Amino acid sequence: MAASVGQGCLRWLPGVAWRSRYNCLGILPRGEGRPEPSRGLERGVVSLSRARPQECSSGDGATHLHLELGRRRPHCEDVVLSHFLQSLRKPSLRTFSTNTRKVHTAPARSLSLLRPLPILVATGGGYAGYRQYEKYRERELEKLGLDVPPKLAGHWEVALYKSVPTRLLSRAWGRLNQVELPHWLRRPVYSLYIWTFGVNMKEAAVEDLHHYRNLSEFFRRKLKPQARPVCGLHSVISPSDGKILNFGQVKNCEVEQVKGVTYSLESFLGPRTPAEDLPFPPAVRHSSFRSQLVTREGNELYHCVIYLAPGDYHCFHSPTDWTVAHRRHFPGSLMSVNPGMARWIKELFCHNERVVLTGDWKHGFFSLTAVGATNVGSIRIYFDRDLHTNSPRYSKGSYNDFSFVTHANKEGIPMRKGEHLGEFNLGSTIVLIFEAPKDFNFSLQAGQKIRFGEALGSL
């Protein structure tokens, strides 16, 4: 019986000589044996007539089979034999029975072959495609004149987005922008950026693209003196180029970042600084945070949100004549602040890093907030050299204050309308929140493009 099994194996493995040290298919060799030369290997088969089976009995009564085959096999046969033996050792699917059906389980080794990167890429690509389809459907409904309610992101979606290391990526992008480009590479790189974002270089103070040594200098390019005339008839002007996302009165301590999506006024500006540190103490103490900001009876609180696209002029200016008394820096996330994200994430501006400048103007409280975004971790205020944004030493969820009111300067930093105030590294958002009389009117429309120096509103 054992000899017939061994001969069946040999028919499937032509040219393979079994040695005594291998244990295959239950055929156990007894001794080393001396292999005899055979020429059957040259013809690709083993001549079974030359194999001399020897049966012997061991102490336990078991019958063993000892085969002496042809001549010694070459090195290539060793390789074939080793591969065959390894295949026999591989674990197969395990089968166990239940009351209803058989269940096959794969070994743990096969599960380890699953690679997470392709799965994550496929999942992320599918989700991004779904989001693009949702945006396309909303645009089509808006073209038909239908009011589309915003679909807000869930808590897990916001948490997943915030887990992306946008601060680290923005710091890397900032360092890349400071790398000096070769003279021959500047024109093609800047021309591609101009074509992509529609930059108007005729307004730039220096139109020659070879003048800008790196991307950072190109982003912070200055304008010609007459490119942005400042409107003198209106009391409040646009501090920058951009797109009007929303404007109006602040009601119930909630501010609209876009239509239908709000954020908390107190979360955005932070807790109120003690009255003795401010030159504009409230007339009457109120429990409402909005009422604490109104310093004069009969006034209202207004807001205006301006989005700066990557192709816009990146500097921002003073929107009116006012005095800056306090600066508050919120280290936070650096999520995108484009209009699509503003419609999707509630309190987006409260999550992101921002610099809040507060002070007063002729009608009471006035504030300008520069909100950071992805690749826009660098927010610069010209008169504040102590400000360092997107720094790893600050942790998210905290804030730090700095007062410009000192014993030597009890008023703060005076700013004139249209005066240079600061700059972004790329595009971002400016939020104005100010106090004004009830007859203040905005001369704007939501979604319109606006340029620095144009009127926002007046009394």
BATOR-526048 format. One record per residue (C-alpha): residue number from 0; residue in three letters; x, y, z. Coordinates in nm, 4 decimals. Layout:
N
VEXBA/NUM/ALA/X/Y/Z
...
This chain:
459
VEXBA/0/MET/0.0000/0.0000/0.0000
VEXBA/1/ALA/0.2760/0.2462/0.0938
VEXBA/2/ALA/0.4717/0.1556/-0.2182
VEXBA/3/SER/0.1742/0.2359/-0.4433
VEXBA/4/VAL/0.1252/0.5744/-0.2757
VEXBA/5/GLY/0.4932/0.6539/-0.3243
VEXBA/6/GLN/0.4791/0.5567/-0.6901
VEXBA/7/GLY/0.1750/0.7824/-0.7397
VEXBA/8/CYS/0.3660/1.0771/-0.5940
VEXBA/9/LEU/0.6602/1.0098/-0.8167
VEXBA/10/ARG/0.4450/1.0204/-1.1270
VEXBA/11/TRP/0.3498/1.3792/-1.0421
VEXBA/12/LEU/0.7048/1.4822/-0.9590
VEXBA/13/PRO/0.9206/1.3659/-1.2471
VEXBA/14/GLY/1.2893/1.4094/-1.1907
VEXBA/15/VAL/1.2621/1.4576/-0.8134
VEXBA/16/ALA/1.4615/1.2219/-0.5885
VEXBA/17/TRP/1.3380/1.1790/-0.2397
VEXBA/18/ARG/1.5957/1.1723/0.0337
VEXBA/19/SER/1.5618/1.0231/0.3753
VEXBA/20/ARG/1.5486/1.3573/0.5549
VEXBA/21/TYR/1.2144/1.4611/0.3984
VEXBA/22/ASN/0.8849/1.3536/0.5365
VEXBA/23/CYS/0.6262/1.3814/0.2579
VEXBA/24/LEU/0.2740/1.2447/0.2377
VEXBA/25/GLY/0.3303/0.9989/0.5216
VEXBA/26/ILE/0.6195/0.8122/0.3519
VEXBA/27/LEU/0.8917/0.7870/0.6162
VEXBA/28/PRO/1.2421/0.6763/0.5103
VEXBA/29/ARG/1.4247/0.4380/0.7331
VEXBA/30/GLY/1.7872/0.4917/0.6419
VEXBA/31/GLU/2.0066/0.7126/0.4385
VEXBA/32/GLY/2.0577/0.4722/0.1523
VEXBA/33/ARG/2.2959/0.5248/-0.1334
VEXBA/34/PRO/2.1408/0.6772/-0.4453
VEXBA/35/GLU/2.2053/0.4890/-0.7629
VEXBA/36/PRO/2.2804/0.6671/-1.0872
VEXBA/37/SER/1.9940/0.6847/-1.3317
VEXBA/38/ARG/1.9509/0.8488/-1.6705
VEXBA/39/GLY/1.5774/0.8778/-1.6404
VEXBA/40/LEU/1.6225/1.2305/-1.5048
VEXBA/41/GLU/1.7597/1.3457/-1.8378
VEXBA/42/ARG/1.4385/1.2371/-2.0065
VEXBA/43/GLY/1.2257/1.4181/-1.7466
VEXBA/44/VAL/1.0829/1.1076/-1.5821
VEXBA/45/VAL/1.2036/0.8694/-1.3178
VEXBA/46/SER/1.2154/0.5096/-1.4134
VEXBA/47/LEU/1.0208/0.3233/-1.1518
VEXBA/48/SER/1.1913/0.0017/-1.2554
VEXBA/49/ARG/1.5158/0.1364/-1.1128
VEXBA/50/ALA/1.3586/0.2260/-0.7831
VEXBA/51/ARG/1.4122/-0.0482/-0.5292
VEXBA/52/PRO/1.1435/-0.0379/-0.2646
VEXBA/53/GLN/1.2458/-0.1969/0.0579
VEXBA/54/GLU/1.0001/-0.2795/0.3262
VEXBA/55/CYS/1.1045/-0.3203/0.6840
VEXBA/56/SER/0.9379/-0.3188/1.0168
VEXBA/57/SER/1.0261/-0.1004/1.3104
VEXBA/58/GLY/0.9839/-0.1754/1.6703
VEXBA/59/ASP/0.6269/-0.0502/1.6800
VEXBA/60/GLY/0.5144/-0.2741/1.3960
VEXBA/61/ALA/0.4729/0.0015/1.1401
VEXBA/62/THR/0.5758/-0.0649/0.7834
VEXBA/63/HIS/0.8058/0.1894/0.6206
VEXBA/64/LEU/0.9016/0.2383/0.2660
VEXBA/65/HIS/1.2527/0.3171/0.1549
VEXBA/66/LEU/1.3060/0.4239/-0.2033
VEXBA/67/GLU/1.6397/0.4467/-0.3649
VEXBA/68/LEU/1.6122/0.6488/-0.6799
VEXBA/69/GLY/1.8449/0.7570/-0.9585
VEXBA/70/ARG/2.1437/0.9743/-0.9530
VEXBA/71/ARG/2.1901/1.2881/-0.7447
VEXBA/72/ARG/1.9595/1.5735/-0.8655
VEXBA/73/PRO/2.1087/1.9063/-0.9766
VEXBA/74/HIS/2.0701/2.2418/-0.7945
VEXBA/75/CYS/1.7611/2.3484/-0.9902
VEXBA/76/GLU/1.5773/2.0398/-0.8617
VEXBA/77/ASP/1.6596/2.1433/-0.5058
VEXBA/78/VAL/1.4909/2.4724/-0.5714
VEXBA/79/VAL/1.1812/2.3031/-0.7162
VEXBA/80/LEU/1.1615/2.0662/-0.4224
VEXBA/81/SER/1.1971/2.3442/-0.1656
VEXBA/82/HIS/0.9157/2.5417/-0.3312
VEXBA/83/PHE/0.6954/2.2358/-0.3309
VEXBA/84/LEU/0.7567/2.1666/0.0358
VEXBA/85/GLN/0.6884/2.5286/0.1279
VEXBA/86/SER/0.3575/2.5129/-0.0563
VEXBA/87/LEU/0.2641/2.2109/0.1494
VEXBA/88/ARG/0.3361/2.4003/0.4704
VEXBA/89/LYS/0.1111/2.7001/0.3803
VEXBA/90/PRO/-0.2013/2.7083/0.5929
VEXBA/91/SER/-0.5185/2.6414/0.4052
VEXBA/92/LEU/-0.8645/2.7707/0.4707
VEXBA/93/ARG/-1.0006/2.6387/0.7961
VEXBA/94/THR/-1.3426/2.4836/0.7807
VEXBA/95/PHE/-1.5765/2.4312/1.0677
VEXBA/96/SER/-1.9369/2.3236/1.0711
VEXBA/97/THR/-2.2346/2.4855/1.2262
VEXBA/98/ASN/-2.5907/2.3647/1.2504
VEXBA/99/THR/-2.6793/2.5268/0.9195
VEXBA/100/ARG/-2.3788/2.5454/0.6879
VEXBA/101/LYS/-2.0042/2.5209/0.6617
VEXBA/102/VAL/-1.8023/2.8341/0.7254
VEXBA/103/HIS/-1.4604/2.8915/0.5712
VEXBA/104/THR/-1.2204/3.1290/0.7457
VEXBA/105/ALA/-0.9018/3.2745/0.6023
VEXBA/106/PRO/-0.5839/3.2565/0.8105
VEXBA/107/ALA/-0.4549/3.5686/0.9850
VEXBA/108/ARG/-0.1576/3.5802/0.7467
VEXBA/109/SER/-0.3835/3.6470/0.4463
VEXBA/110/LEU/-0.5626/3.9264/0.6317
VEXBA/111/SER/-0.2297/4.0981/0.6905
VEXBA/112/LEU/-0.1868/4.1280/0.3146
VEXBA/113/LEU/-0.4631/4.3928/0.3031
VEXBA/114/ARG/-0.2969/4.7283/0.2445
VEXBA/115/PRO/-0.4626/5.0284/0.4159
VEXBA/116/LEU/-0.3329/5.2981/0.1774
VEXBA/117/PRO/-0.5332/5.1896/-0.1306
VEXBA/118/ILE/-0.8406/5.1456/0.0863
VEXBA/119/LEU/-0.8031/5.4960/0.2330
VEXBA/120/VAL/-0.7425/5.6476/-0.1109
VEXBA/121/ALA/-1.0475/5.4746/-0.2561
VEXBA/122/THR/-1.2662/5.5758/0.0382
VEXBA/123/GLY/-1.1466/5.9366/0.0322
VEXBA/124/GLY/-1.1879/5.9593/-0.3442
VEXBA/125/GLY/-1.5402/5.8252/-0.3260
VEXBA/126/TYR/-1.6336/6.0683/-0.0502
VEXBA/127/ALA/-1.4821/6.3632/-0.2402
VEXBA/128/GLY/-1.6762/6.2613/-0.5502
VEXBA/129/TYR/-1.9971/6.2471/-0.3489
VEXBA/130/ARG/-1.9321/6.5966/-0.2097
VEXBA/131/GLN/-1.8708/6.7320/-0.5600
VEXBA/132/TYR/-2.1982/6.5811/-0.6769
VEXBA/133/GLU/-2.3806/6.7470/-0.3858
VEXBA/134/LYS/-2.2298/7.0840/-0.4753
VEXBA/135/TYR/-2.3241/7.0399/-0.8404
VEXBA/136/ARG/-2.6831/6.9613/-0.7458
VEXBA/137/GLU/-2.7008/7.2666/-0.5196
VEXBA/138/ARG/-2.5735/7.4925/-0.7996
VEXBA/139/GLU/-2.8334/7.3554/-1.0387
VEXBA/140/LEU/-3.1123/7.4145/-0.7875
VEXBA/141/GLU/-2.9901/7.7702/-0.7270
VEXBA/142/LYS/-2.9995/7.8365/-1.1015
VEXBA/143/LEU/-3.3661/7.7377/-1.0957
VEXBA/144/GLY/-3.4299/7.9940/-0.8227
VEXBA/145/LEU/-3.4900/7.7411/-0.5476
VEXBA/146/ASP/-3.3693/7.8057/-0.1935
VEXBA/147/VAL/-3.1363/7.5224/-0.0961
VEXBA/148/PRO/-3.0966/7.4765/0.2819
VEXBA/149/PRO/-2.7337/7.4210/0.3830
VEXBA/150/LYS/-2.6320/7.0675/0.4704
VEXBA/151/LEU/-2.4042/7.0912/0.7720
VEXBA/152/ALA/-2.1188/6.8551/0.8481
VEXBA/153/GLY/-2.1542/6.6149/1.1355
VEXBA/154/HIS/-1.9319/6.6146/1.4413
VEXBA/155/TRP/-1.7335/6.3161/1.3143
VEXBA/156/GLU/-1.6729/6.4875/0.9797
VEXBA/157/VAL/-1.5430/6.8017/1.1493
VEXBA/158/ALA/-1.3263/6.5946/1.3837
VEXBA/159/LEU/-1.1875/6.3971/1.0897
VEXBA/160/TYR/-1.1069/6.7172/0.9016
VEXBA/161/LYS/-0.9405/6.8712/1.2070
VEXBA/162/SER/-0.7239/6.5612/1.2472
VEXBA/163/VAL/-0.5454/6.6474/0.9225
VEXBA/164/PRO/-0.2130/6.8186/1.0127
VEXBA/165/THR/-0.3015/7.1429/0.8328
VEXBA/166/ARG/-0.0798/7.3530/1.0618
VEXBA/167/LEU/0.2246/7.1431/0.9779
VEXBA/168/LEU/0.1392/7.1483/0.6077
VEXBA/169/SER/0.0942/7.5255/0.6179
VEXBA/170/ARG/0.4354/7.5717/0.7820
VEXBA/171/ALA/0.5907/7.3531/0.5127
VEXBA/172/TRP/0.4112/7.5544/0.2453
VEXBA/173/GLY/0.5362/7.8782/0.3997
VEXBA/174/ARG/0.8959/7.7595/0.3888
VEXBA/175/LEU/0.8526/7.6438/0.0306
VEXBA/176/ASN/0.7253/7.9890/-0.0635
VEXBA/177/GLN/1.0451/8.1459/0.0689
VEXBA/178/VAL/1.2724/7.9336/-0.1508
VEXBA/179/GLU/1.4313/8.1573/-0.4123
VEXBA/180/LEU/1.3408/8.0494/-0.7646
VEXBA/181/PRO/1.5958/8.0469/-1.0472
VEXBA/182/HIS/1.5683/8.3445/-1.2774
VEXBA/183/TRP/1.4610/8.1303/-1.5748
VEXBA/184/LEU/1.1876/7.9532/-1.3729
VEXBA/185/ARG/1.0096/8.2600/-1.2339
VEXBA/186/ARG/0.8099/8.3548/-1.5405
VEXBA/187/PRO/0.6635/8.0065/-1.6082
VEXBA/188/VAL/0.5723/7.9496/-1.2404
VEXBA/189/TYR/0.4121/8.2904/-1.1889
VEXBA/190/SER/0.2391/8.2773/-1.5272
VEXBA/191/LEU/0.0770/7.9473/-1.4331
VEXBA/192/TYR/-0.0457/8.0983/-1.1058
VEXBA/193/ILE/-0.1777/8.4085/-1.2872
VEXBA/194/TRP/-0.3629/8.1945/-1.5407
VEXBA/195/THR/-0.5072/7.9638/-1.2728
VEXBA/196/PHE/-0.6438/8.2307/-1.0348
VEXBA/197/GLY/-0.6976/8.5229/-1.2737
VEXBA/198/VAL/-0.4461/8.7660/-1.1240
VEXBA/199/ASN/-0.4445/9.1166/-1.2755
VEXBA/200/MET/-0.0760/9.2082/-1.2915
VEXBA/201/LYS/-0.1489/9.5453/-1.4542
VEXBA/202/GLU/-0.2445/9.6725/-1.1069
VEXBA/203/ALA/0.0816/9.5560/-0.9473
VEXBA/204/ALA/0.3443/9.8154/-0.8617
VEXBA/205/VAL/0.6038/9.5941/-1.0363
VEXBA/206/GLU/0.4719/9.4055/-1.3380
VEXBA/207/ASP/0.8005/9.2337/-1.4231
VEXBA/208/LEU/0.7676/8.8737/-1.3007
VEXBA/209/HIS/1.1445/8.8303/-1.2737
VEXBA/210/HIS/1.1466/9.0916/-0.9968
VEXBA/211/TYR/0.9817/8.8532/-0.7456
VEXBA/212/ARG/1.2447/8.6191/-0.6054
VEXBA/213/ASN/1.0026/8.3704/-0.4501
VEXBA/214/LEU/0.6332/8.2923/-0.4249
VEXBA/215/SER/0.6014/8.4775/-0.0944
VEXBA/216/GLU/0.7080/8.8067/-0.2528
VEXBA/217/PHE/0.4688/8.7473/-0.5410
VEXBA/218/PHE/0.1761/8.6832/-0.3046
VEXBA/219/ARG/0.2510/9.0018/-0.1086
VEXBA/220/ARG/0.2985/9.2236/-0.4136
VEXBA/221/LYS/0.2080/9.5901/-0.3750
VEXBA/222/LEU/-0.0374/9.7801/-0.5930
VEXBA/223/LYS/0.0100/10.0978/-0.7903
VEXBA/224/PRO/-0.0828/10.4121/-0.5928
VEXBA/225/GLN/-0.3945/10.4838/-0.8000
VEXBA/226/ALA/-0.5075/10.1244/-0.8446
VEXBA/227/ARG/-0.7359/10.1404/-0.5377
VEXBA/228/PRO/-0.8771/10.4874/-0.4717
VEXBA/229/VAL/-1.0176/10.5189/-0.1189
VEXBA/230/CYS/-1.3789/10.6371/-0.0971
VEXBA/231/GLY/-1.4008/10.9436/0.1247
VEXBA/232/LEU/-1.7789/10.9823/0.1210
VEXBA/233/HIS/-1.8610/10.6687/0.3193
VEXBA/234/SER/-1.7603/10.6044/0.6770
VEXBA/235/VAL/-1.6630/10.2363/0.6322
VEXBA/236/ILE/-1.4739/10.0991/0.3308
VEXBA/237/SER/-1.3679/9.7494/0.2304
VEXBA/238/PRO/-1.0353/9.6621/0.3954
VEXBA/239/SER/-0.9339/9.4259/0.1130
VEXBA/240/ASP/-1.0229/9.2743/-0.2203
VEXBA/241/GLY/-1.2577/8.9800/-0.1996
VEXBA/242/LYS/-1.6114/8.8471/-0.2093
VEXBA/243/ILE/-1.8909/8.9484/0.0278
VEXBA/244/LEU/-2.0137/8.6348/0.2030
VEXBA/245/ASN/-2.2573/8.7971/0.4447
VEXBA/246/PHE/-2.3408/9.1230/0.6230
VEXBA/247/GLY/-2.6094/9.2758/0.8440
VEXBA/248/GLN/-2.7053/9.3170/1.2091
VEXBA/249/VAL/-2.5888/9.0810/1.4819
VEXBA/250/LYS/-2.8924/8.9237/1.6447
VEXBA/251/ASN/-2.9120/8.6915/1.9459
VEXBA/252/CYS/-2.5331/8.6783/1.9814
VEXBA/253/GLU/-2.5107/8.4772/1.6573
VEXBA/254/VAL/-2.3284/8.5921/1.3433
VEXBA/255/GLU/-2.3936/8.4474/0.9969
VEXBA/256/GLN/-2.0789/8.3328/0.8185
VEXBA/257/VAL/-2.2973/8.2541/0.5159
VEXBA/258/LYS/-2.6734/8.2509/0.4769
VEXBA/259/GLY/-2.8243/7.9998/0.7163
VEXBA/260/VAL/-2.4970/7.9037/0.8906
VEXBA/261/THR/-2.4008/8.0909/1.2070
VEXBA/262/TYR/-2.1295/8.1030/1.4702
VEXBA/263/SER/-2.1219/8.2266/1.8259
VEXBA/264/LEU/-2.0103/8.5867/1.8744
VEXBA/265/GLU/-1.8535/8.5131/2.2129
VEXBA/266/SER/-1.6683/8.2053/2.0827
VEXBA/267/PHE/-1.5349/8.4067/1.7917
VEXBA/268/LEU/-1.4138/8.7142/1.9847
VEXBA/269/GLY/-1.3423/8.5391/2.3129
VEXBA/270/PRO/-1.4435/8.6496/2.6628
VEXBA/271/ARG/-1.4741/9.0193/2.7239
VEXBA/272/THR/-1.1585/9.1959/2.8435
VEXBA/273/PRO/-1.2062/9.3776/3.1769
VEXBA/274/ALA/-1.3542/9.7209/3.1318
VEXBA/275/GLU/-1.0649/9.9007/3.2954
VEXBA/276/ASP/-0.8324/9.7850/3.0156
VEXBA/277/LEU/-1.0558/9.9230/2.7407
VEXBA/278/PRO/-1.1170/10.2837/2.6432
VEXBA/279/PHE/-1.4791/10.2021/2.5549
VEXBA/280/PRO/-1.6528/10.0629/2.8664
VEXBA/281/PRO/-2.0190/9.9713/2.8182
VEXBA/282/ALA/-2.2725/10.2254/2.9337
VEXBA/283/VAL/-2.4796/9.9700/3.1235
VEXBA/284/ARG/-2.3871/9.6166/3.2332
VEXBA/285/HIS/-2.5901/9.3448/3.0588
VEXBA/286/SER/-2.5955/8.9690/3.0734
VEXBA/287/SER/-2.5882/8.9326/2.6954
VEXBA/288/PHE/-2.2447/8.9284/2.5344
VEXBA/289/ARG/-2.3761/9.1353/2.2441
VEXBA/290/SER/-2.5065/9.3990/2.4845
VEXBA/291/GLN/-2.1665/9.4163/2.6534
VEXBA/292/LEU/-2.0084/9.5260/2.3259
VEXBA/293/VAL/-2.2569/9.8075/2.2643
VEXBA/294/THR/-2.1175/10.1134/2.4420
VEXBA/295/ARG/-2.3874/10.3666/2.3563
VEXBA/296/GLU/-2.7623/10.3534/2.3941
VEXBA/297/GLY/-2.9582/10.3375/2.0709
VEXBA/298/ASN/-2.6748/10.1726/1.8746
VEXBA/299/GLU/-2.6734/9.8321/1.7067
VEXBA/300/LEU/-2.4033/9.5758/1.6330
VEXBA/301/TYR/-2.3200/9.5050/1.2666
VEXBA/302/HIS/-2.0961/9.2578/1.0882
VEXBA/303/CYS/-1.9473/9.1985/0.7431
VEXBA/304/VAL/-1.7579/8.8907/0.6127
VEXBA/305/ILE/-1.5145/8.9254/0.3185
VEXBA/306/TYR/-1.3499/8.6209/0.1607
VEXBA/307/LEU/-1.0109/8.6672/-0.0069
VEXBA/308/ALA/-0.9491/8.4211/-0.2928
VEXBA/309/PRO/-0.5934/8.3079/-0.3788
VEXBA/310/GLY/-0.5872/8.5412/-0.6788
VEXBA/311/ASP/-0.6909/8.8510/-0.4827
VEXBA/312/TYR/-0.4711/9.1266/-0.3446
VEXBA/313/HIS/-0.3398/8.9787/-0.0173
VEXBA/314/CYS/-0.2841/9.2906/0.1940
VEXBA/315/PHE/-0.5584/9.4414/0.4085
VEXBA/316/HIS/-0.6007/9.8013/0.5242
VEXBA/317/SER/-0.7817/10.0010/0.7864
VEXBA/318/PRO/-1.1540/10.0187/0.6994
VEXBA/319/THR/-1.2121/10.3459/0.8874
VEXBA/320/ASP/-1.0554/10.5939/1.1268
VEXBA/321/TRP/-1.0240/10.4079/1.4542
VEXBA/322/THR/-0.7900/10.3229/1.7412
VEXBA/323/VAL/-0.6627/9.9676/1.8043
VEXBA/324/ALA/-0.6457/9.9015/2.1793
VEXBA/325/HIS/-0.6185/9.5240/2.2094
VEXBA/326/ARG/-0.5028/9.2166/2.0183
VEXBA/327/ARG/-0.6136/8.8608/2.0855
VEXBA/328/HIS/-0.4548/8.5666/1.9039
VEXBA/329/PHE/-0.6375/8.2327/1.8811
VEXBA/330/PRO/-0.4160/7.9431/1.7709
VEXBA/331/GLY/-0.6419/7.6905/1.6044
VEXBA/332/SER/-0.6961/7.4745/1.3021
VEXBA/333/LEU/-0.6252/7.5908/0.9488
VEXBA/334/MET/-0.9215/7.4549/0.7570
VEXBA/335/SER/-1.0252/7.5967/0.4235
VEXBA/336/VAL/-1.2550/7.9003/0.4456
VEXBA/337/ASN/-1.3860/7.9074/0.0895
VEXBA/338/PRO/-1.7629/7.9664/0.0545
VEXBA/339/GLY/-1.8324/7.5966/0.0063
VEXBA/340/MET/-1.6674/7.5056/0.3353
VEXBA/341/ALA/-1.8368/7.7986/0.5099
VEXBA/342/ARG/-2.1733/7.6530/0.4057
VEXBA/343/TRP/-2.0750/7.3072/0.5271
VEXBA/344/ILE/-1.9031/7.3569/0.8650
VEXBA/345/LYS/-2.0862/7.5429/1.1397
VEXBA/346/GLU/-1.8689/7.7868/1.3382
VEXBA/347/LEU/-1.5870/7.7417/1.0882
VEXBA/348/PHE/-1.4281/8.0742/1.1829
VEXBA/349/CYS/-1.4261/7.9739/1.5498
VEXBA/350/HIS/-1.2277/7.6586/1.4716
VEXBA/351/ASN/-0.9575/7.8342/1.2700
VEXBA/352/GLU/-0.6613/8.0378/1.3834
VEXBA/353/ARG/-0.7393/8.4103/1.3913
VEXBA/354/VAL/-0.6134/8.7469/1.5116
VEXBA/355/VAL/-0.8761/8.9758/1.6659
VEXBA/356/LEU/-0.8041/9.3500/1.6794
VEXBA/357/THR/-1.0462/9.5481/1.8940
VEXBA/358/GLY/-1.0734/9.9186/1.9594
VEXBA/359/ASP/-1.3154/10.2041/1.9118
VEXBA/360/TRP/-1.4213/10.4527/1.6481
VEXBA/361/LYS/-1.6457/10.7541/1.6563
VEXBA/362/HIS/-1.9602/10.5453/1.7093
VEXBA/363/GLY/-1.8249/10.3023/1.9708
VEXBA/364/PHE/-1.6902/9.9472/1.9522
VEXBA/365/PHE/-1.4978/9.8375/1.6416
VEXBA/366/SER/-1.3124/9.5131/1.5616
VEXBA/367/LEU/-1.1309/9.3619/1.2666
VEXBA/368/THR/-1.0484/8.9886/1.2649
VEXBA/369/ALA/-0.8072/8.8218/1.0241
VEXBA/370/VAL/-0.8981/8.4521/0.9943
VEXBA/371/GLY/-0.6330/8.2031/0.8824
VEXBA/372/ALA/-0.6915/7.9133/0.6455
VEXBA/373/THR/-0.5109/7.6195/0.4875
VEXBA/374/ASN/-0.1652/7.7345/0.3716
VEXBA/375/VAL/-0.2429/8.0749/0.5267
VEXBA/376/GLY/-0.0969/8.0217/0.8710
VEXBA/377/SER/0.1045/8.3405/0.8376
VEXBA/378/ILE/-0.0971/8.6481/0.9444
VEXBA/379/ARG/0.1093/8.9619/0.9806
VEXBA/380/ILE/0.0109/9.2856/1.1548
VEXBA/381/TYR/0.2571/9.5590/1.0630
VEXBA/382/PHE/0.2632/9.7407/1.3975
VEXBA/383/ASP/0.2639/9.4208/1.6096
VEXBA/384/ARG/0.6093/9.2633/1.6011
VEXBA/385/ASP/0.5321/9.0293/1.8912
VEXBA/386/LEU/0.2666/8.8434/1.6917
VEXBA/387/HIS/0.3736/8.4995/1.5628
VEXBA/388/THR/0.0996/8.2917/1.4027
VEXBA/389/ASN/0.0990/7.9187/1.3257
VEXBA/390/SER/0.3713/7.8629/1.5814
VEXBA/391/PRO/0.4117/7.5156/1.7369
VEXBA/392/ARG/0.4599/7.6655/2.0840
VEXBA/393/TYR/0.0906/7.7587/2.1019
VEXBA/394/SER/-0.1710/7.4896/2.1570
VEXBA/395/LYS/-0.5175/7.4756/2.0062
VEXBA/396/GLY/-0.8024/7.5963/2.2228
VEXBA/397/SER/-0.5998/7.8657/2.3984
VEXBA/398/TYR/-0.5513/8.2350/2.3257
VEXBA/399/ASN/-0.3093/8.5065/2.4231
VEXBA/400/ASP/-0.3808/8.8759/2.4757
VEXBA/401/PHE/-0.1745/9.1844/2.4163
VEXBA/402/SER/-0.2778/9.5375/2.5066
VEXBA/403/PHE/-0.1573/9.8387/2.3117
VEXBA/404/VAL/-0.2814/10.0687/2.5885
VEXBA/405/THR/0.0065/10.1515/2.8218
VEXBA/406/HIS/0.0922/10.4208/3.0729
VEXBA/407/ALA/0.2832/10.6035/2.8010
VEXBA/408/ASN/0.0133/10.5472/2.5383
VEXBA/409/LYS/-0.3312/10.5489/2.6950
VEXBA/410/GLU/-0.5217/10.5517/2.3658
VEXBA/411/GLY/-0.3684/10.2697/2.1630
VEXBA/412/ILE/-0.2602/10.2582/1.7974
VEXBA/413/PRO/-0.4390/10.5156/1.5822
VEXBA/414/MET/-0.5266/10.4010/1.2282
VEXBA/415/ARG/-0.6407/10.6139/0.9380
VEXBA/416/LYS/-0.8863/10.4985/0.6738
VEXBA/417/GLY/-0.7007/10.3112/0.3976
VEXBA/418/GLU/-0.3755/10.2822/0.5917
VEXBA/419/HIS/-0.1774/9.9573/0.5579
VEXBA/420/LEU/-0.2706/9.7235/0.8417
VEXBA/421/GLY/-0.1452/9.3724/0.7623
VEXBA/422/GLU/-0.1212/9.0911/0.5088
VEXBA/423/PHE/-0.1928/8.7238/0.4475
VEXBA/424/ASN/0.0353/8.4680/0.2911
VEXBA/425/LEU/-0.2343/8.3437/0.0508
VEXBA/426/GLY/-0.6141/8.3911/0.0597
VEXBA/427/SER/-0.8311/8.4031/0.3713
VEXBA/428/THR/-1.1129/8.5960/0.5394
VEXBA/429/ILE/-1.1674/8.9347/0.7046
VEXBA/430/VAL/-1.4552/8.9761/0.9541
VEXBA/431/LEU/-1.5672/9.3212/1.0669
VEXBA/432/ILE/-1.7859/9.3573/1.3782
VEXBA/433/PHE/-1.8654/9.7104/1.4852
VEXBA/434/GLU/-2.1127/9.9300/1.6637
VEXBA/435/ALA/-2.3088/10.1946/1.4745
VEXBA/436/PRO/-2.6357/10.3879/1.4979
VEXBA/437/LYS/-2.9567/10.2246/1.3848
VEXBA/438/ASP/-2.9657/10.4208/1.0602
VEXBA/439/PHE/-2.6414/10.2672/0.9331
VEXBA/440/ASN/-2.6978/10.1047/0.5924
VEXBA/441/PHE/-2.4838/9.8646/0.3911
VEXBA/442/SER/-2.4481/9.9358/0.0191
VEXBA/443/LEU/-2.3746/9.5708/-0.0642
VEXBA/444/GLN/-2.5175/9.2511/-0.2055
VEXBA/445/ALA/-2.4288/8.9041/-0.0826
VEXBA/446/GLY/-2.1910/8.7314/-0.3210
VEXBA/447/GLN/-2.0667/9.0432/-0.4953
VEXBA/448/LYS/-1.6993/9.1083/-0.5686
VEXBA/449/ILE/-1.5477/9.4079/-0.3942
VEXBA/450/ARG/-1.2109/9.5791/-0.3975
VEXBA/451/PHE/-1.0165/9.7591/-0.1312
VEXBA/452/GLY/-1.1271/10.1225/-0.0955
VEXBA/453/GLU/-1.4853/10.0697/-0.2108
VEXBA/454/ALA/-1.7707/10.1596/0.0222
VEXBA/455/LEU/-1.9265/9.9071/0.2573
VEXBA/456/GLY/-2.1860/10.1387/0.4106
VEXBA/457/SER/-2.2517/10.4694/0.5806
VEXBA/458/LEU/-2.5008/10.6578/0.7890
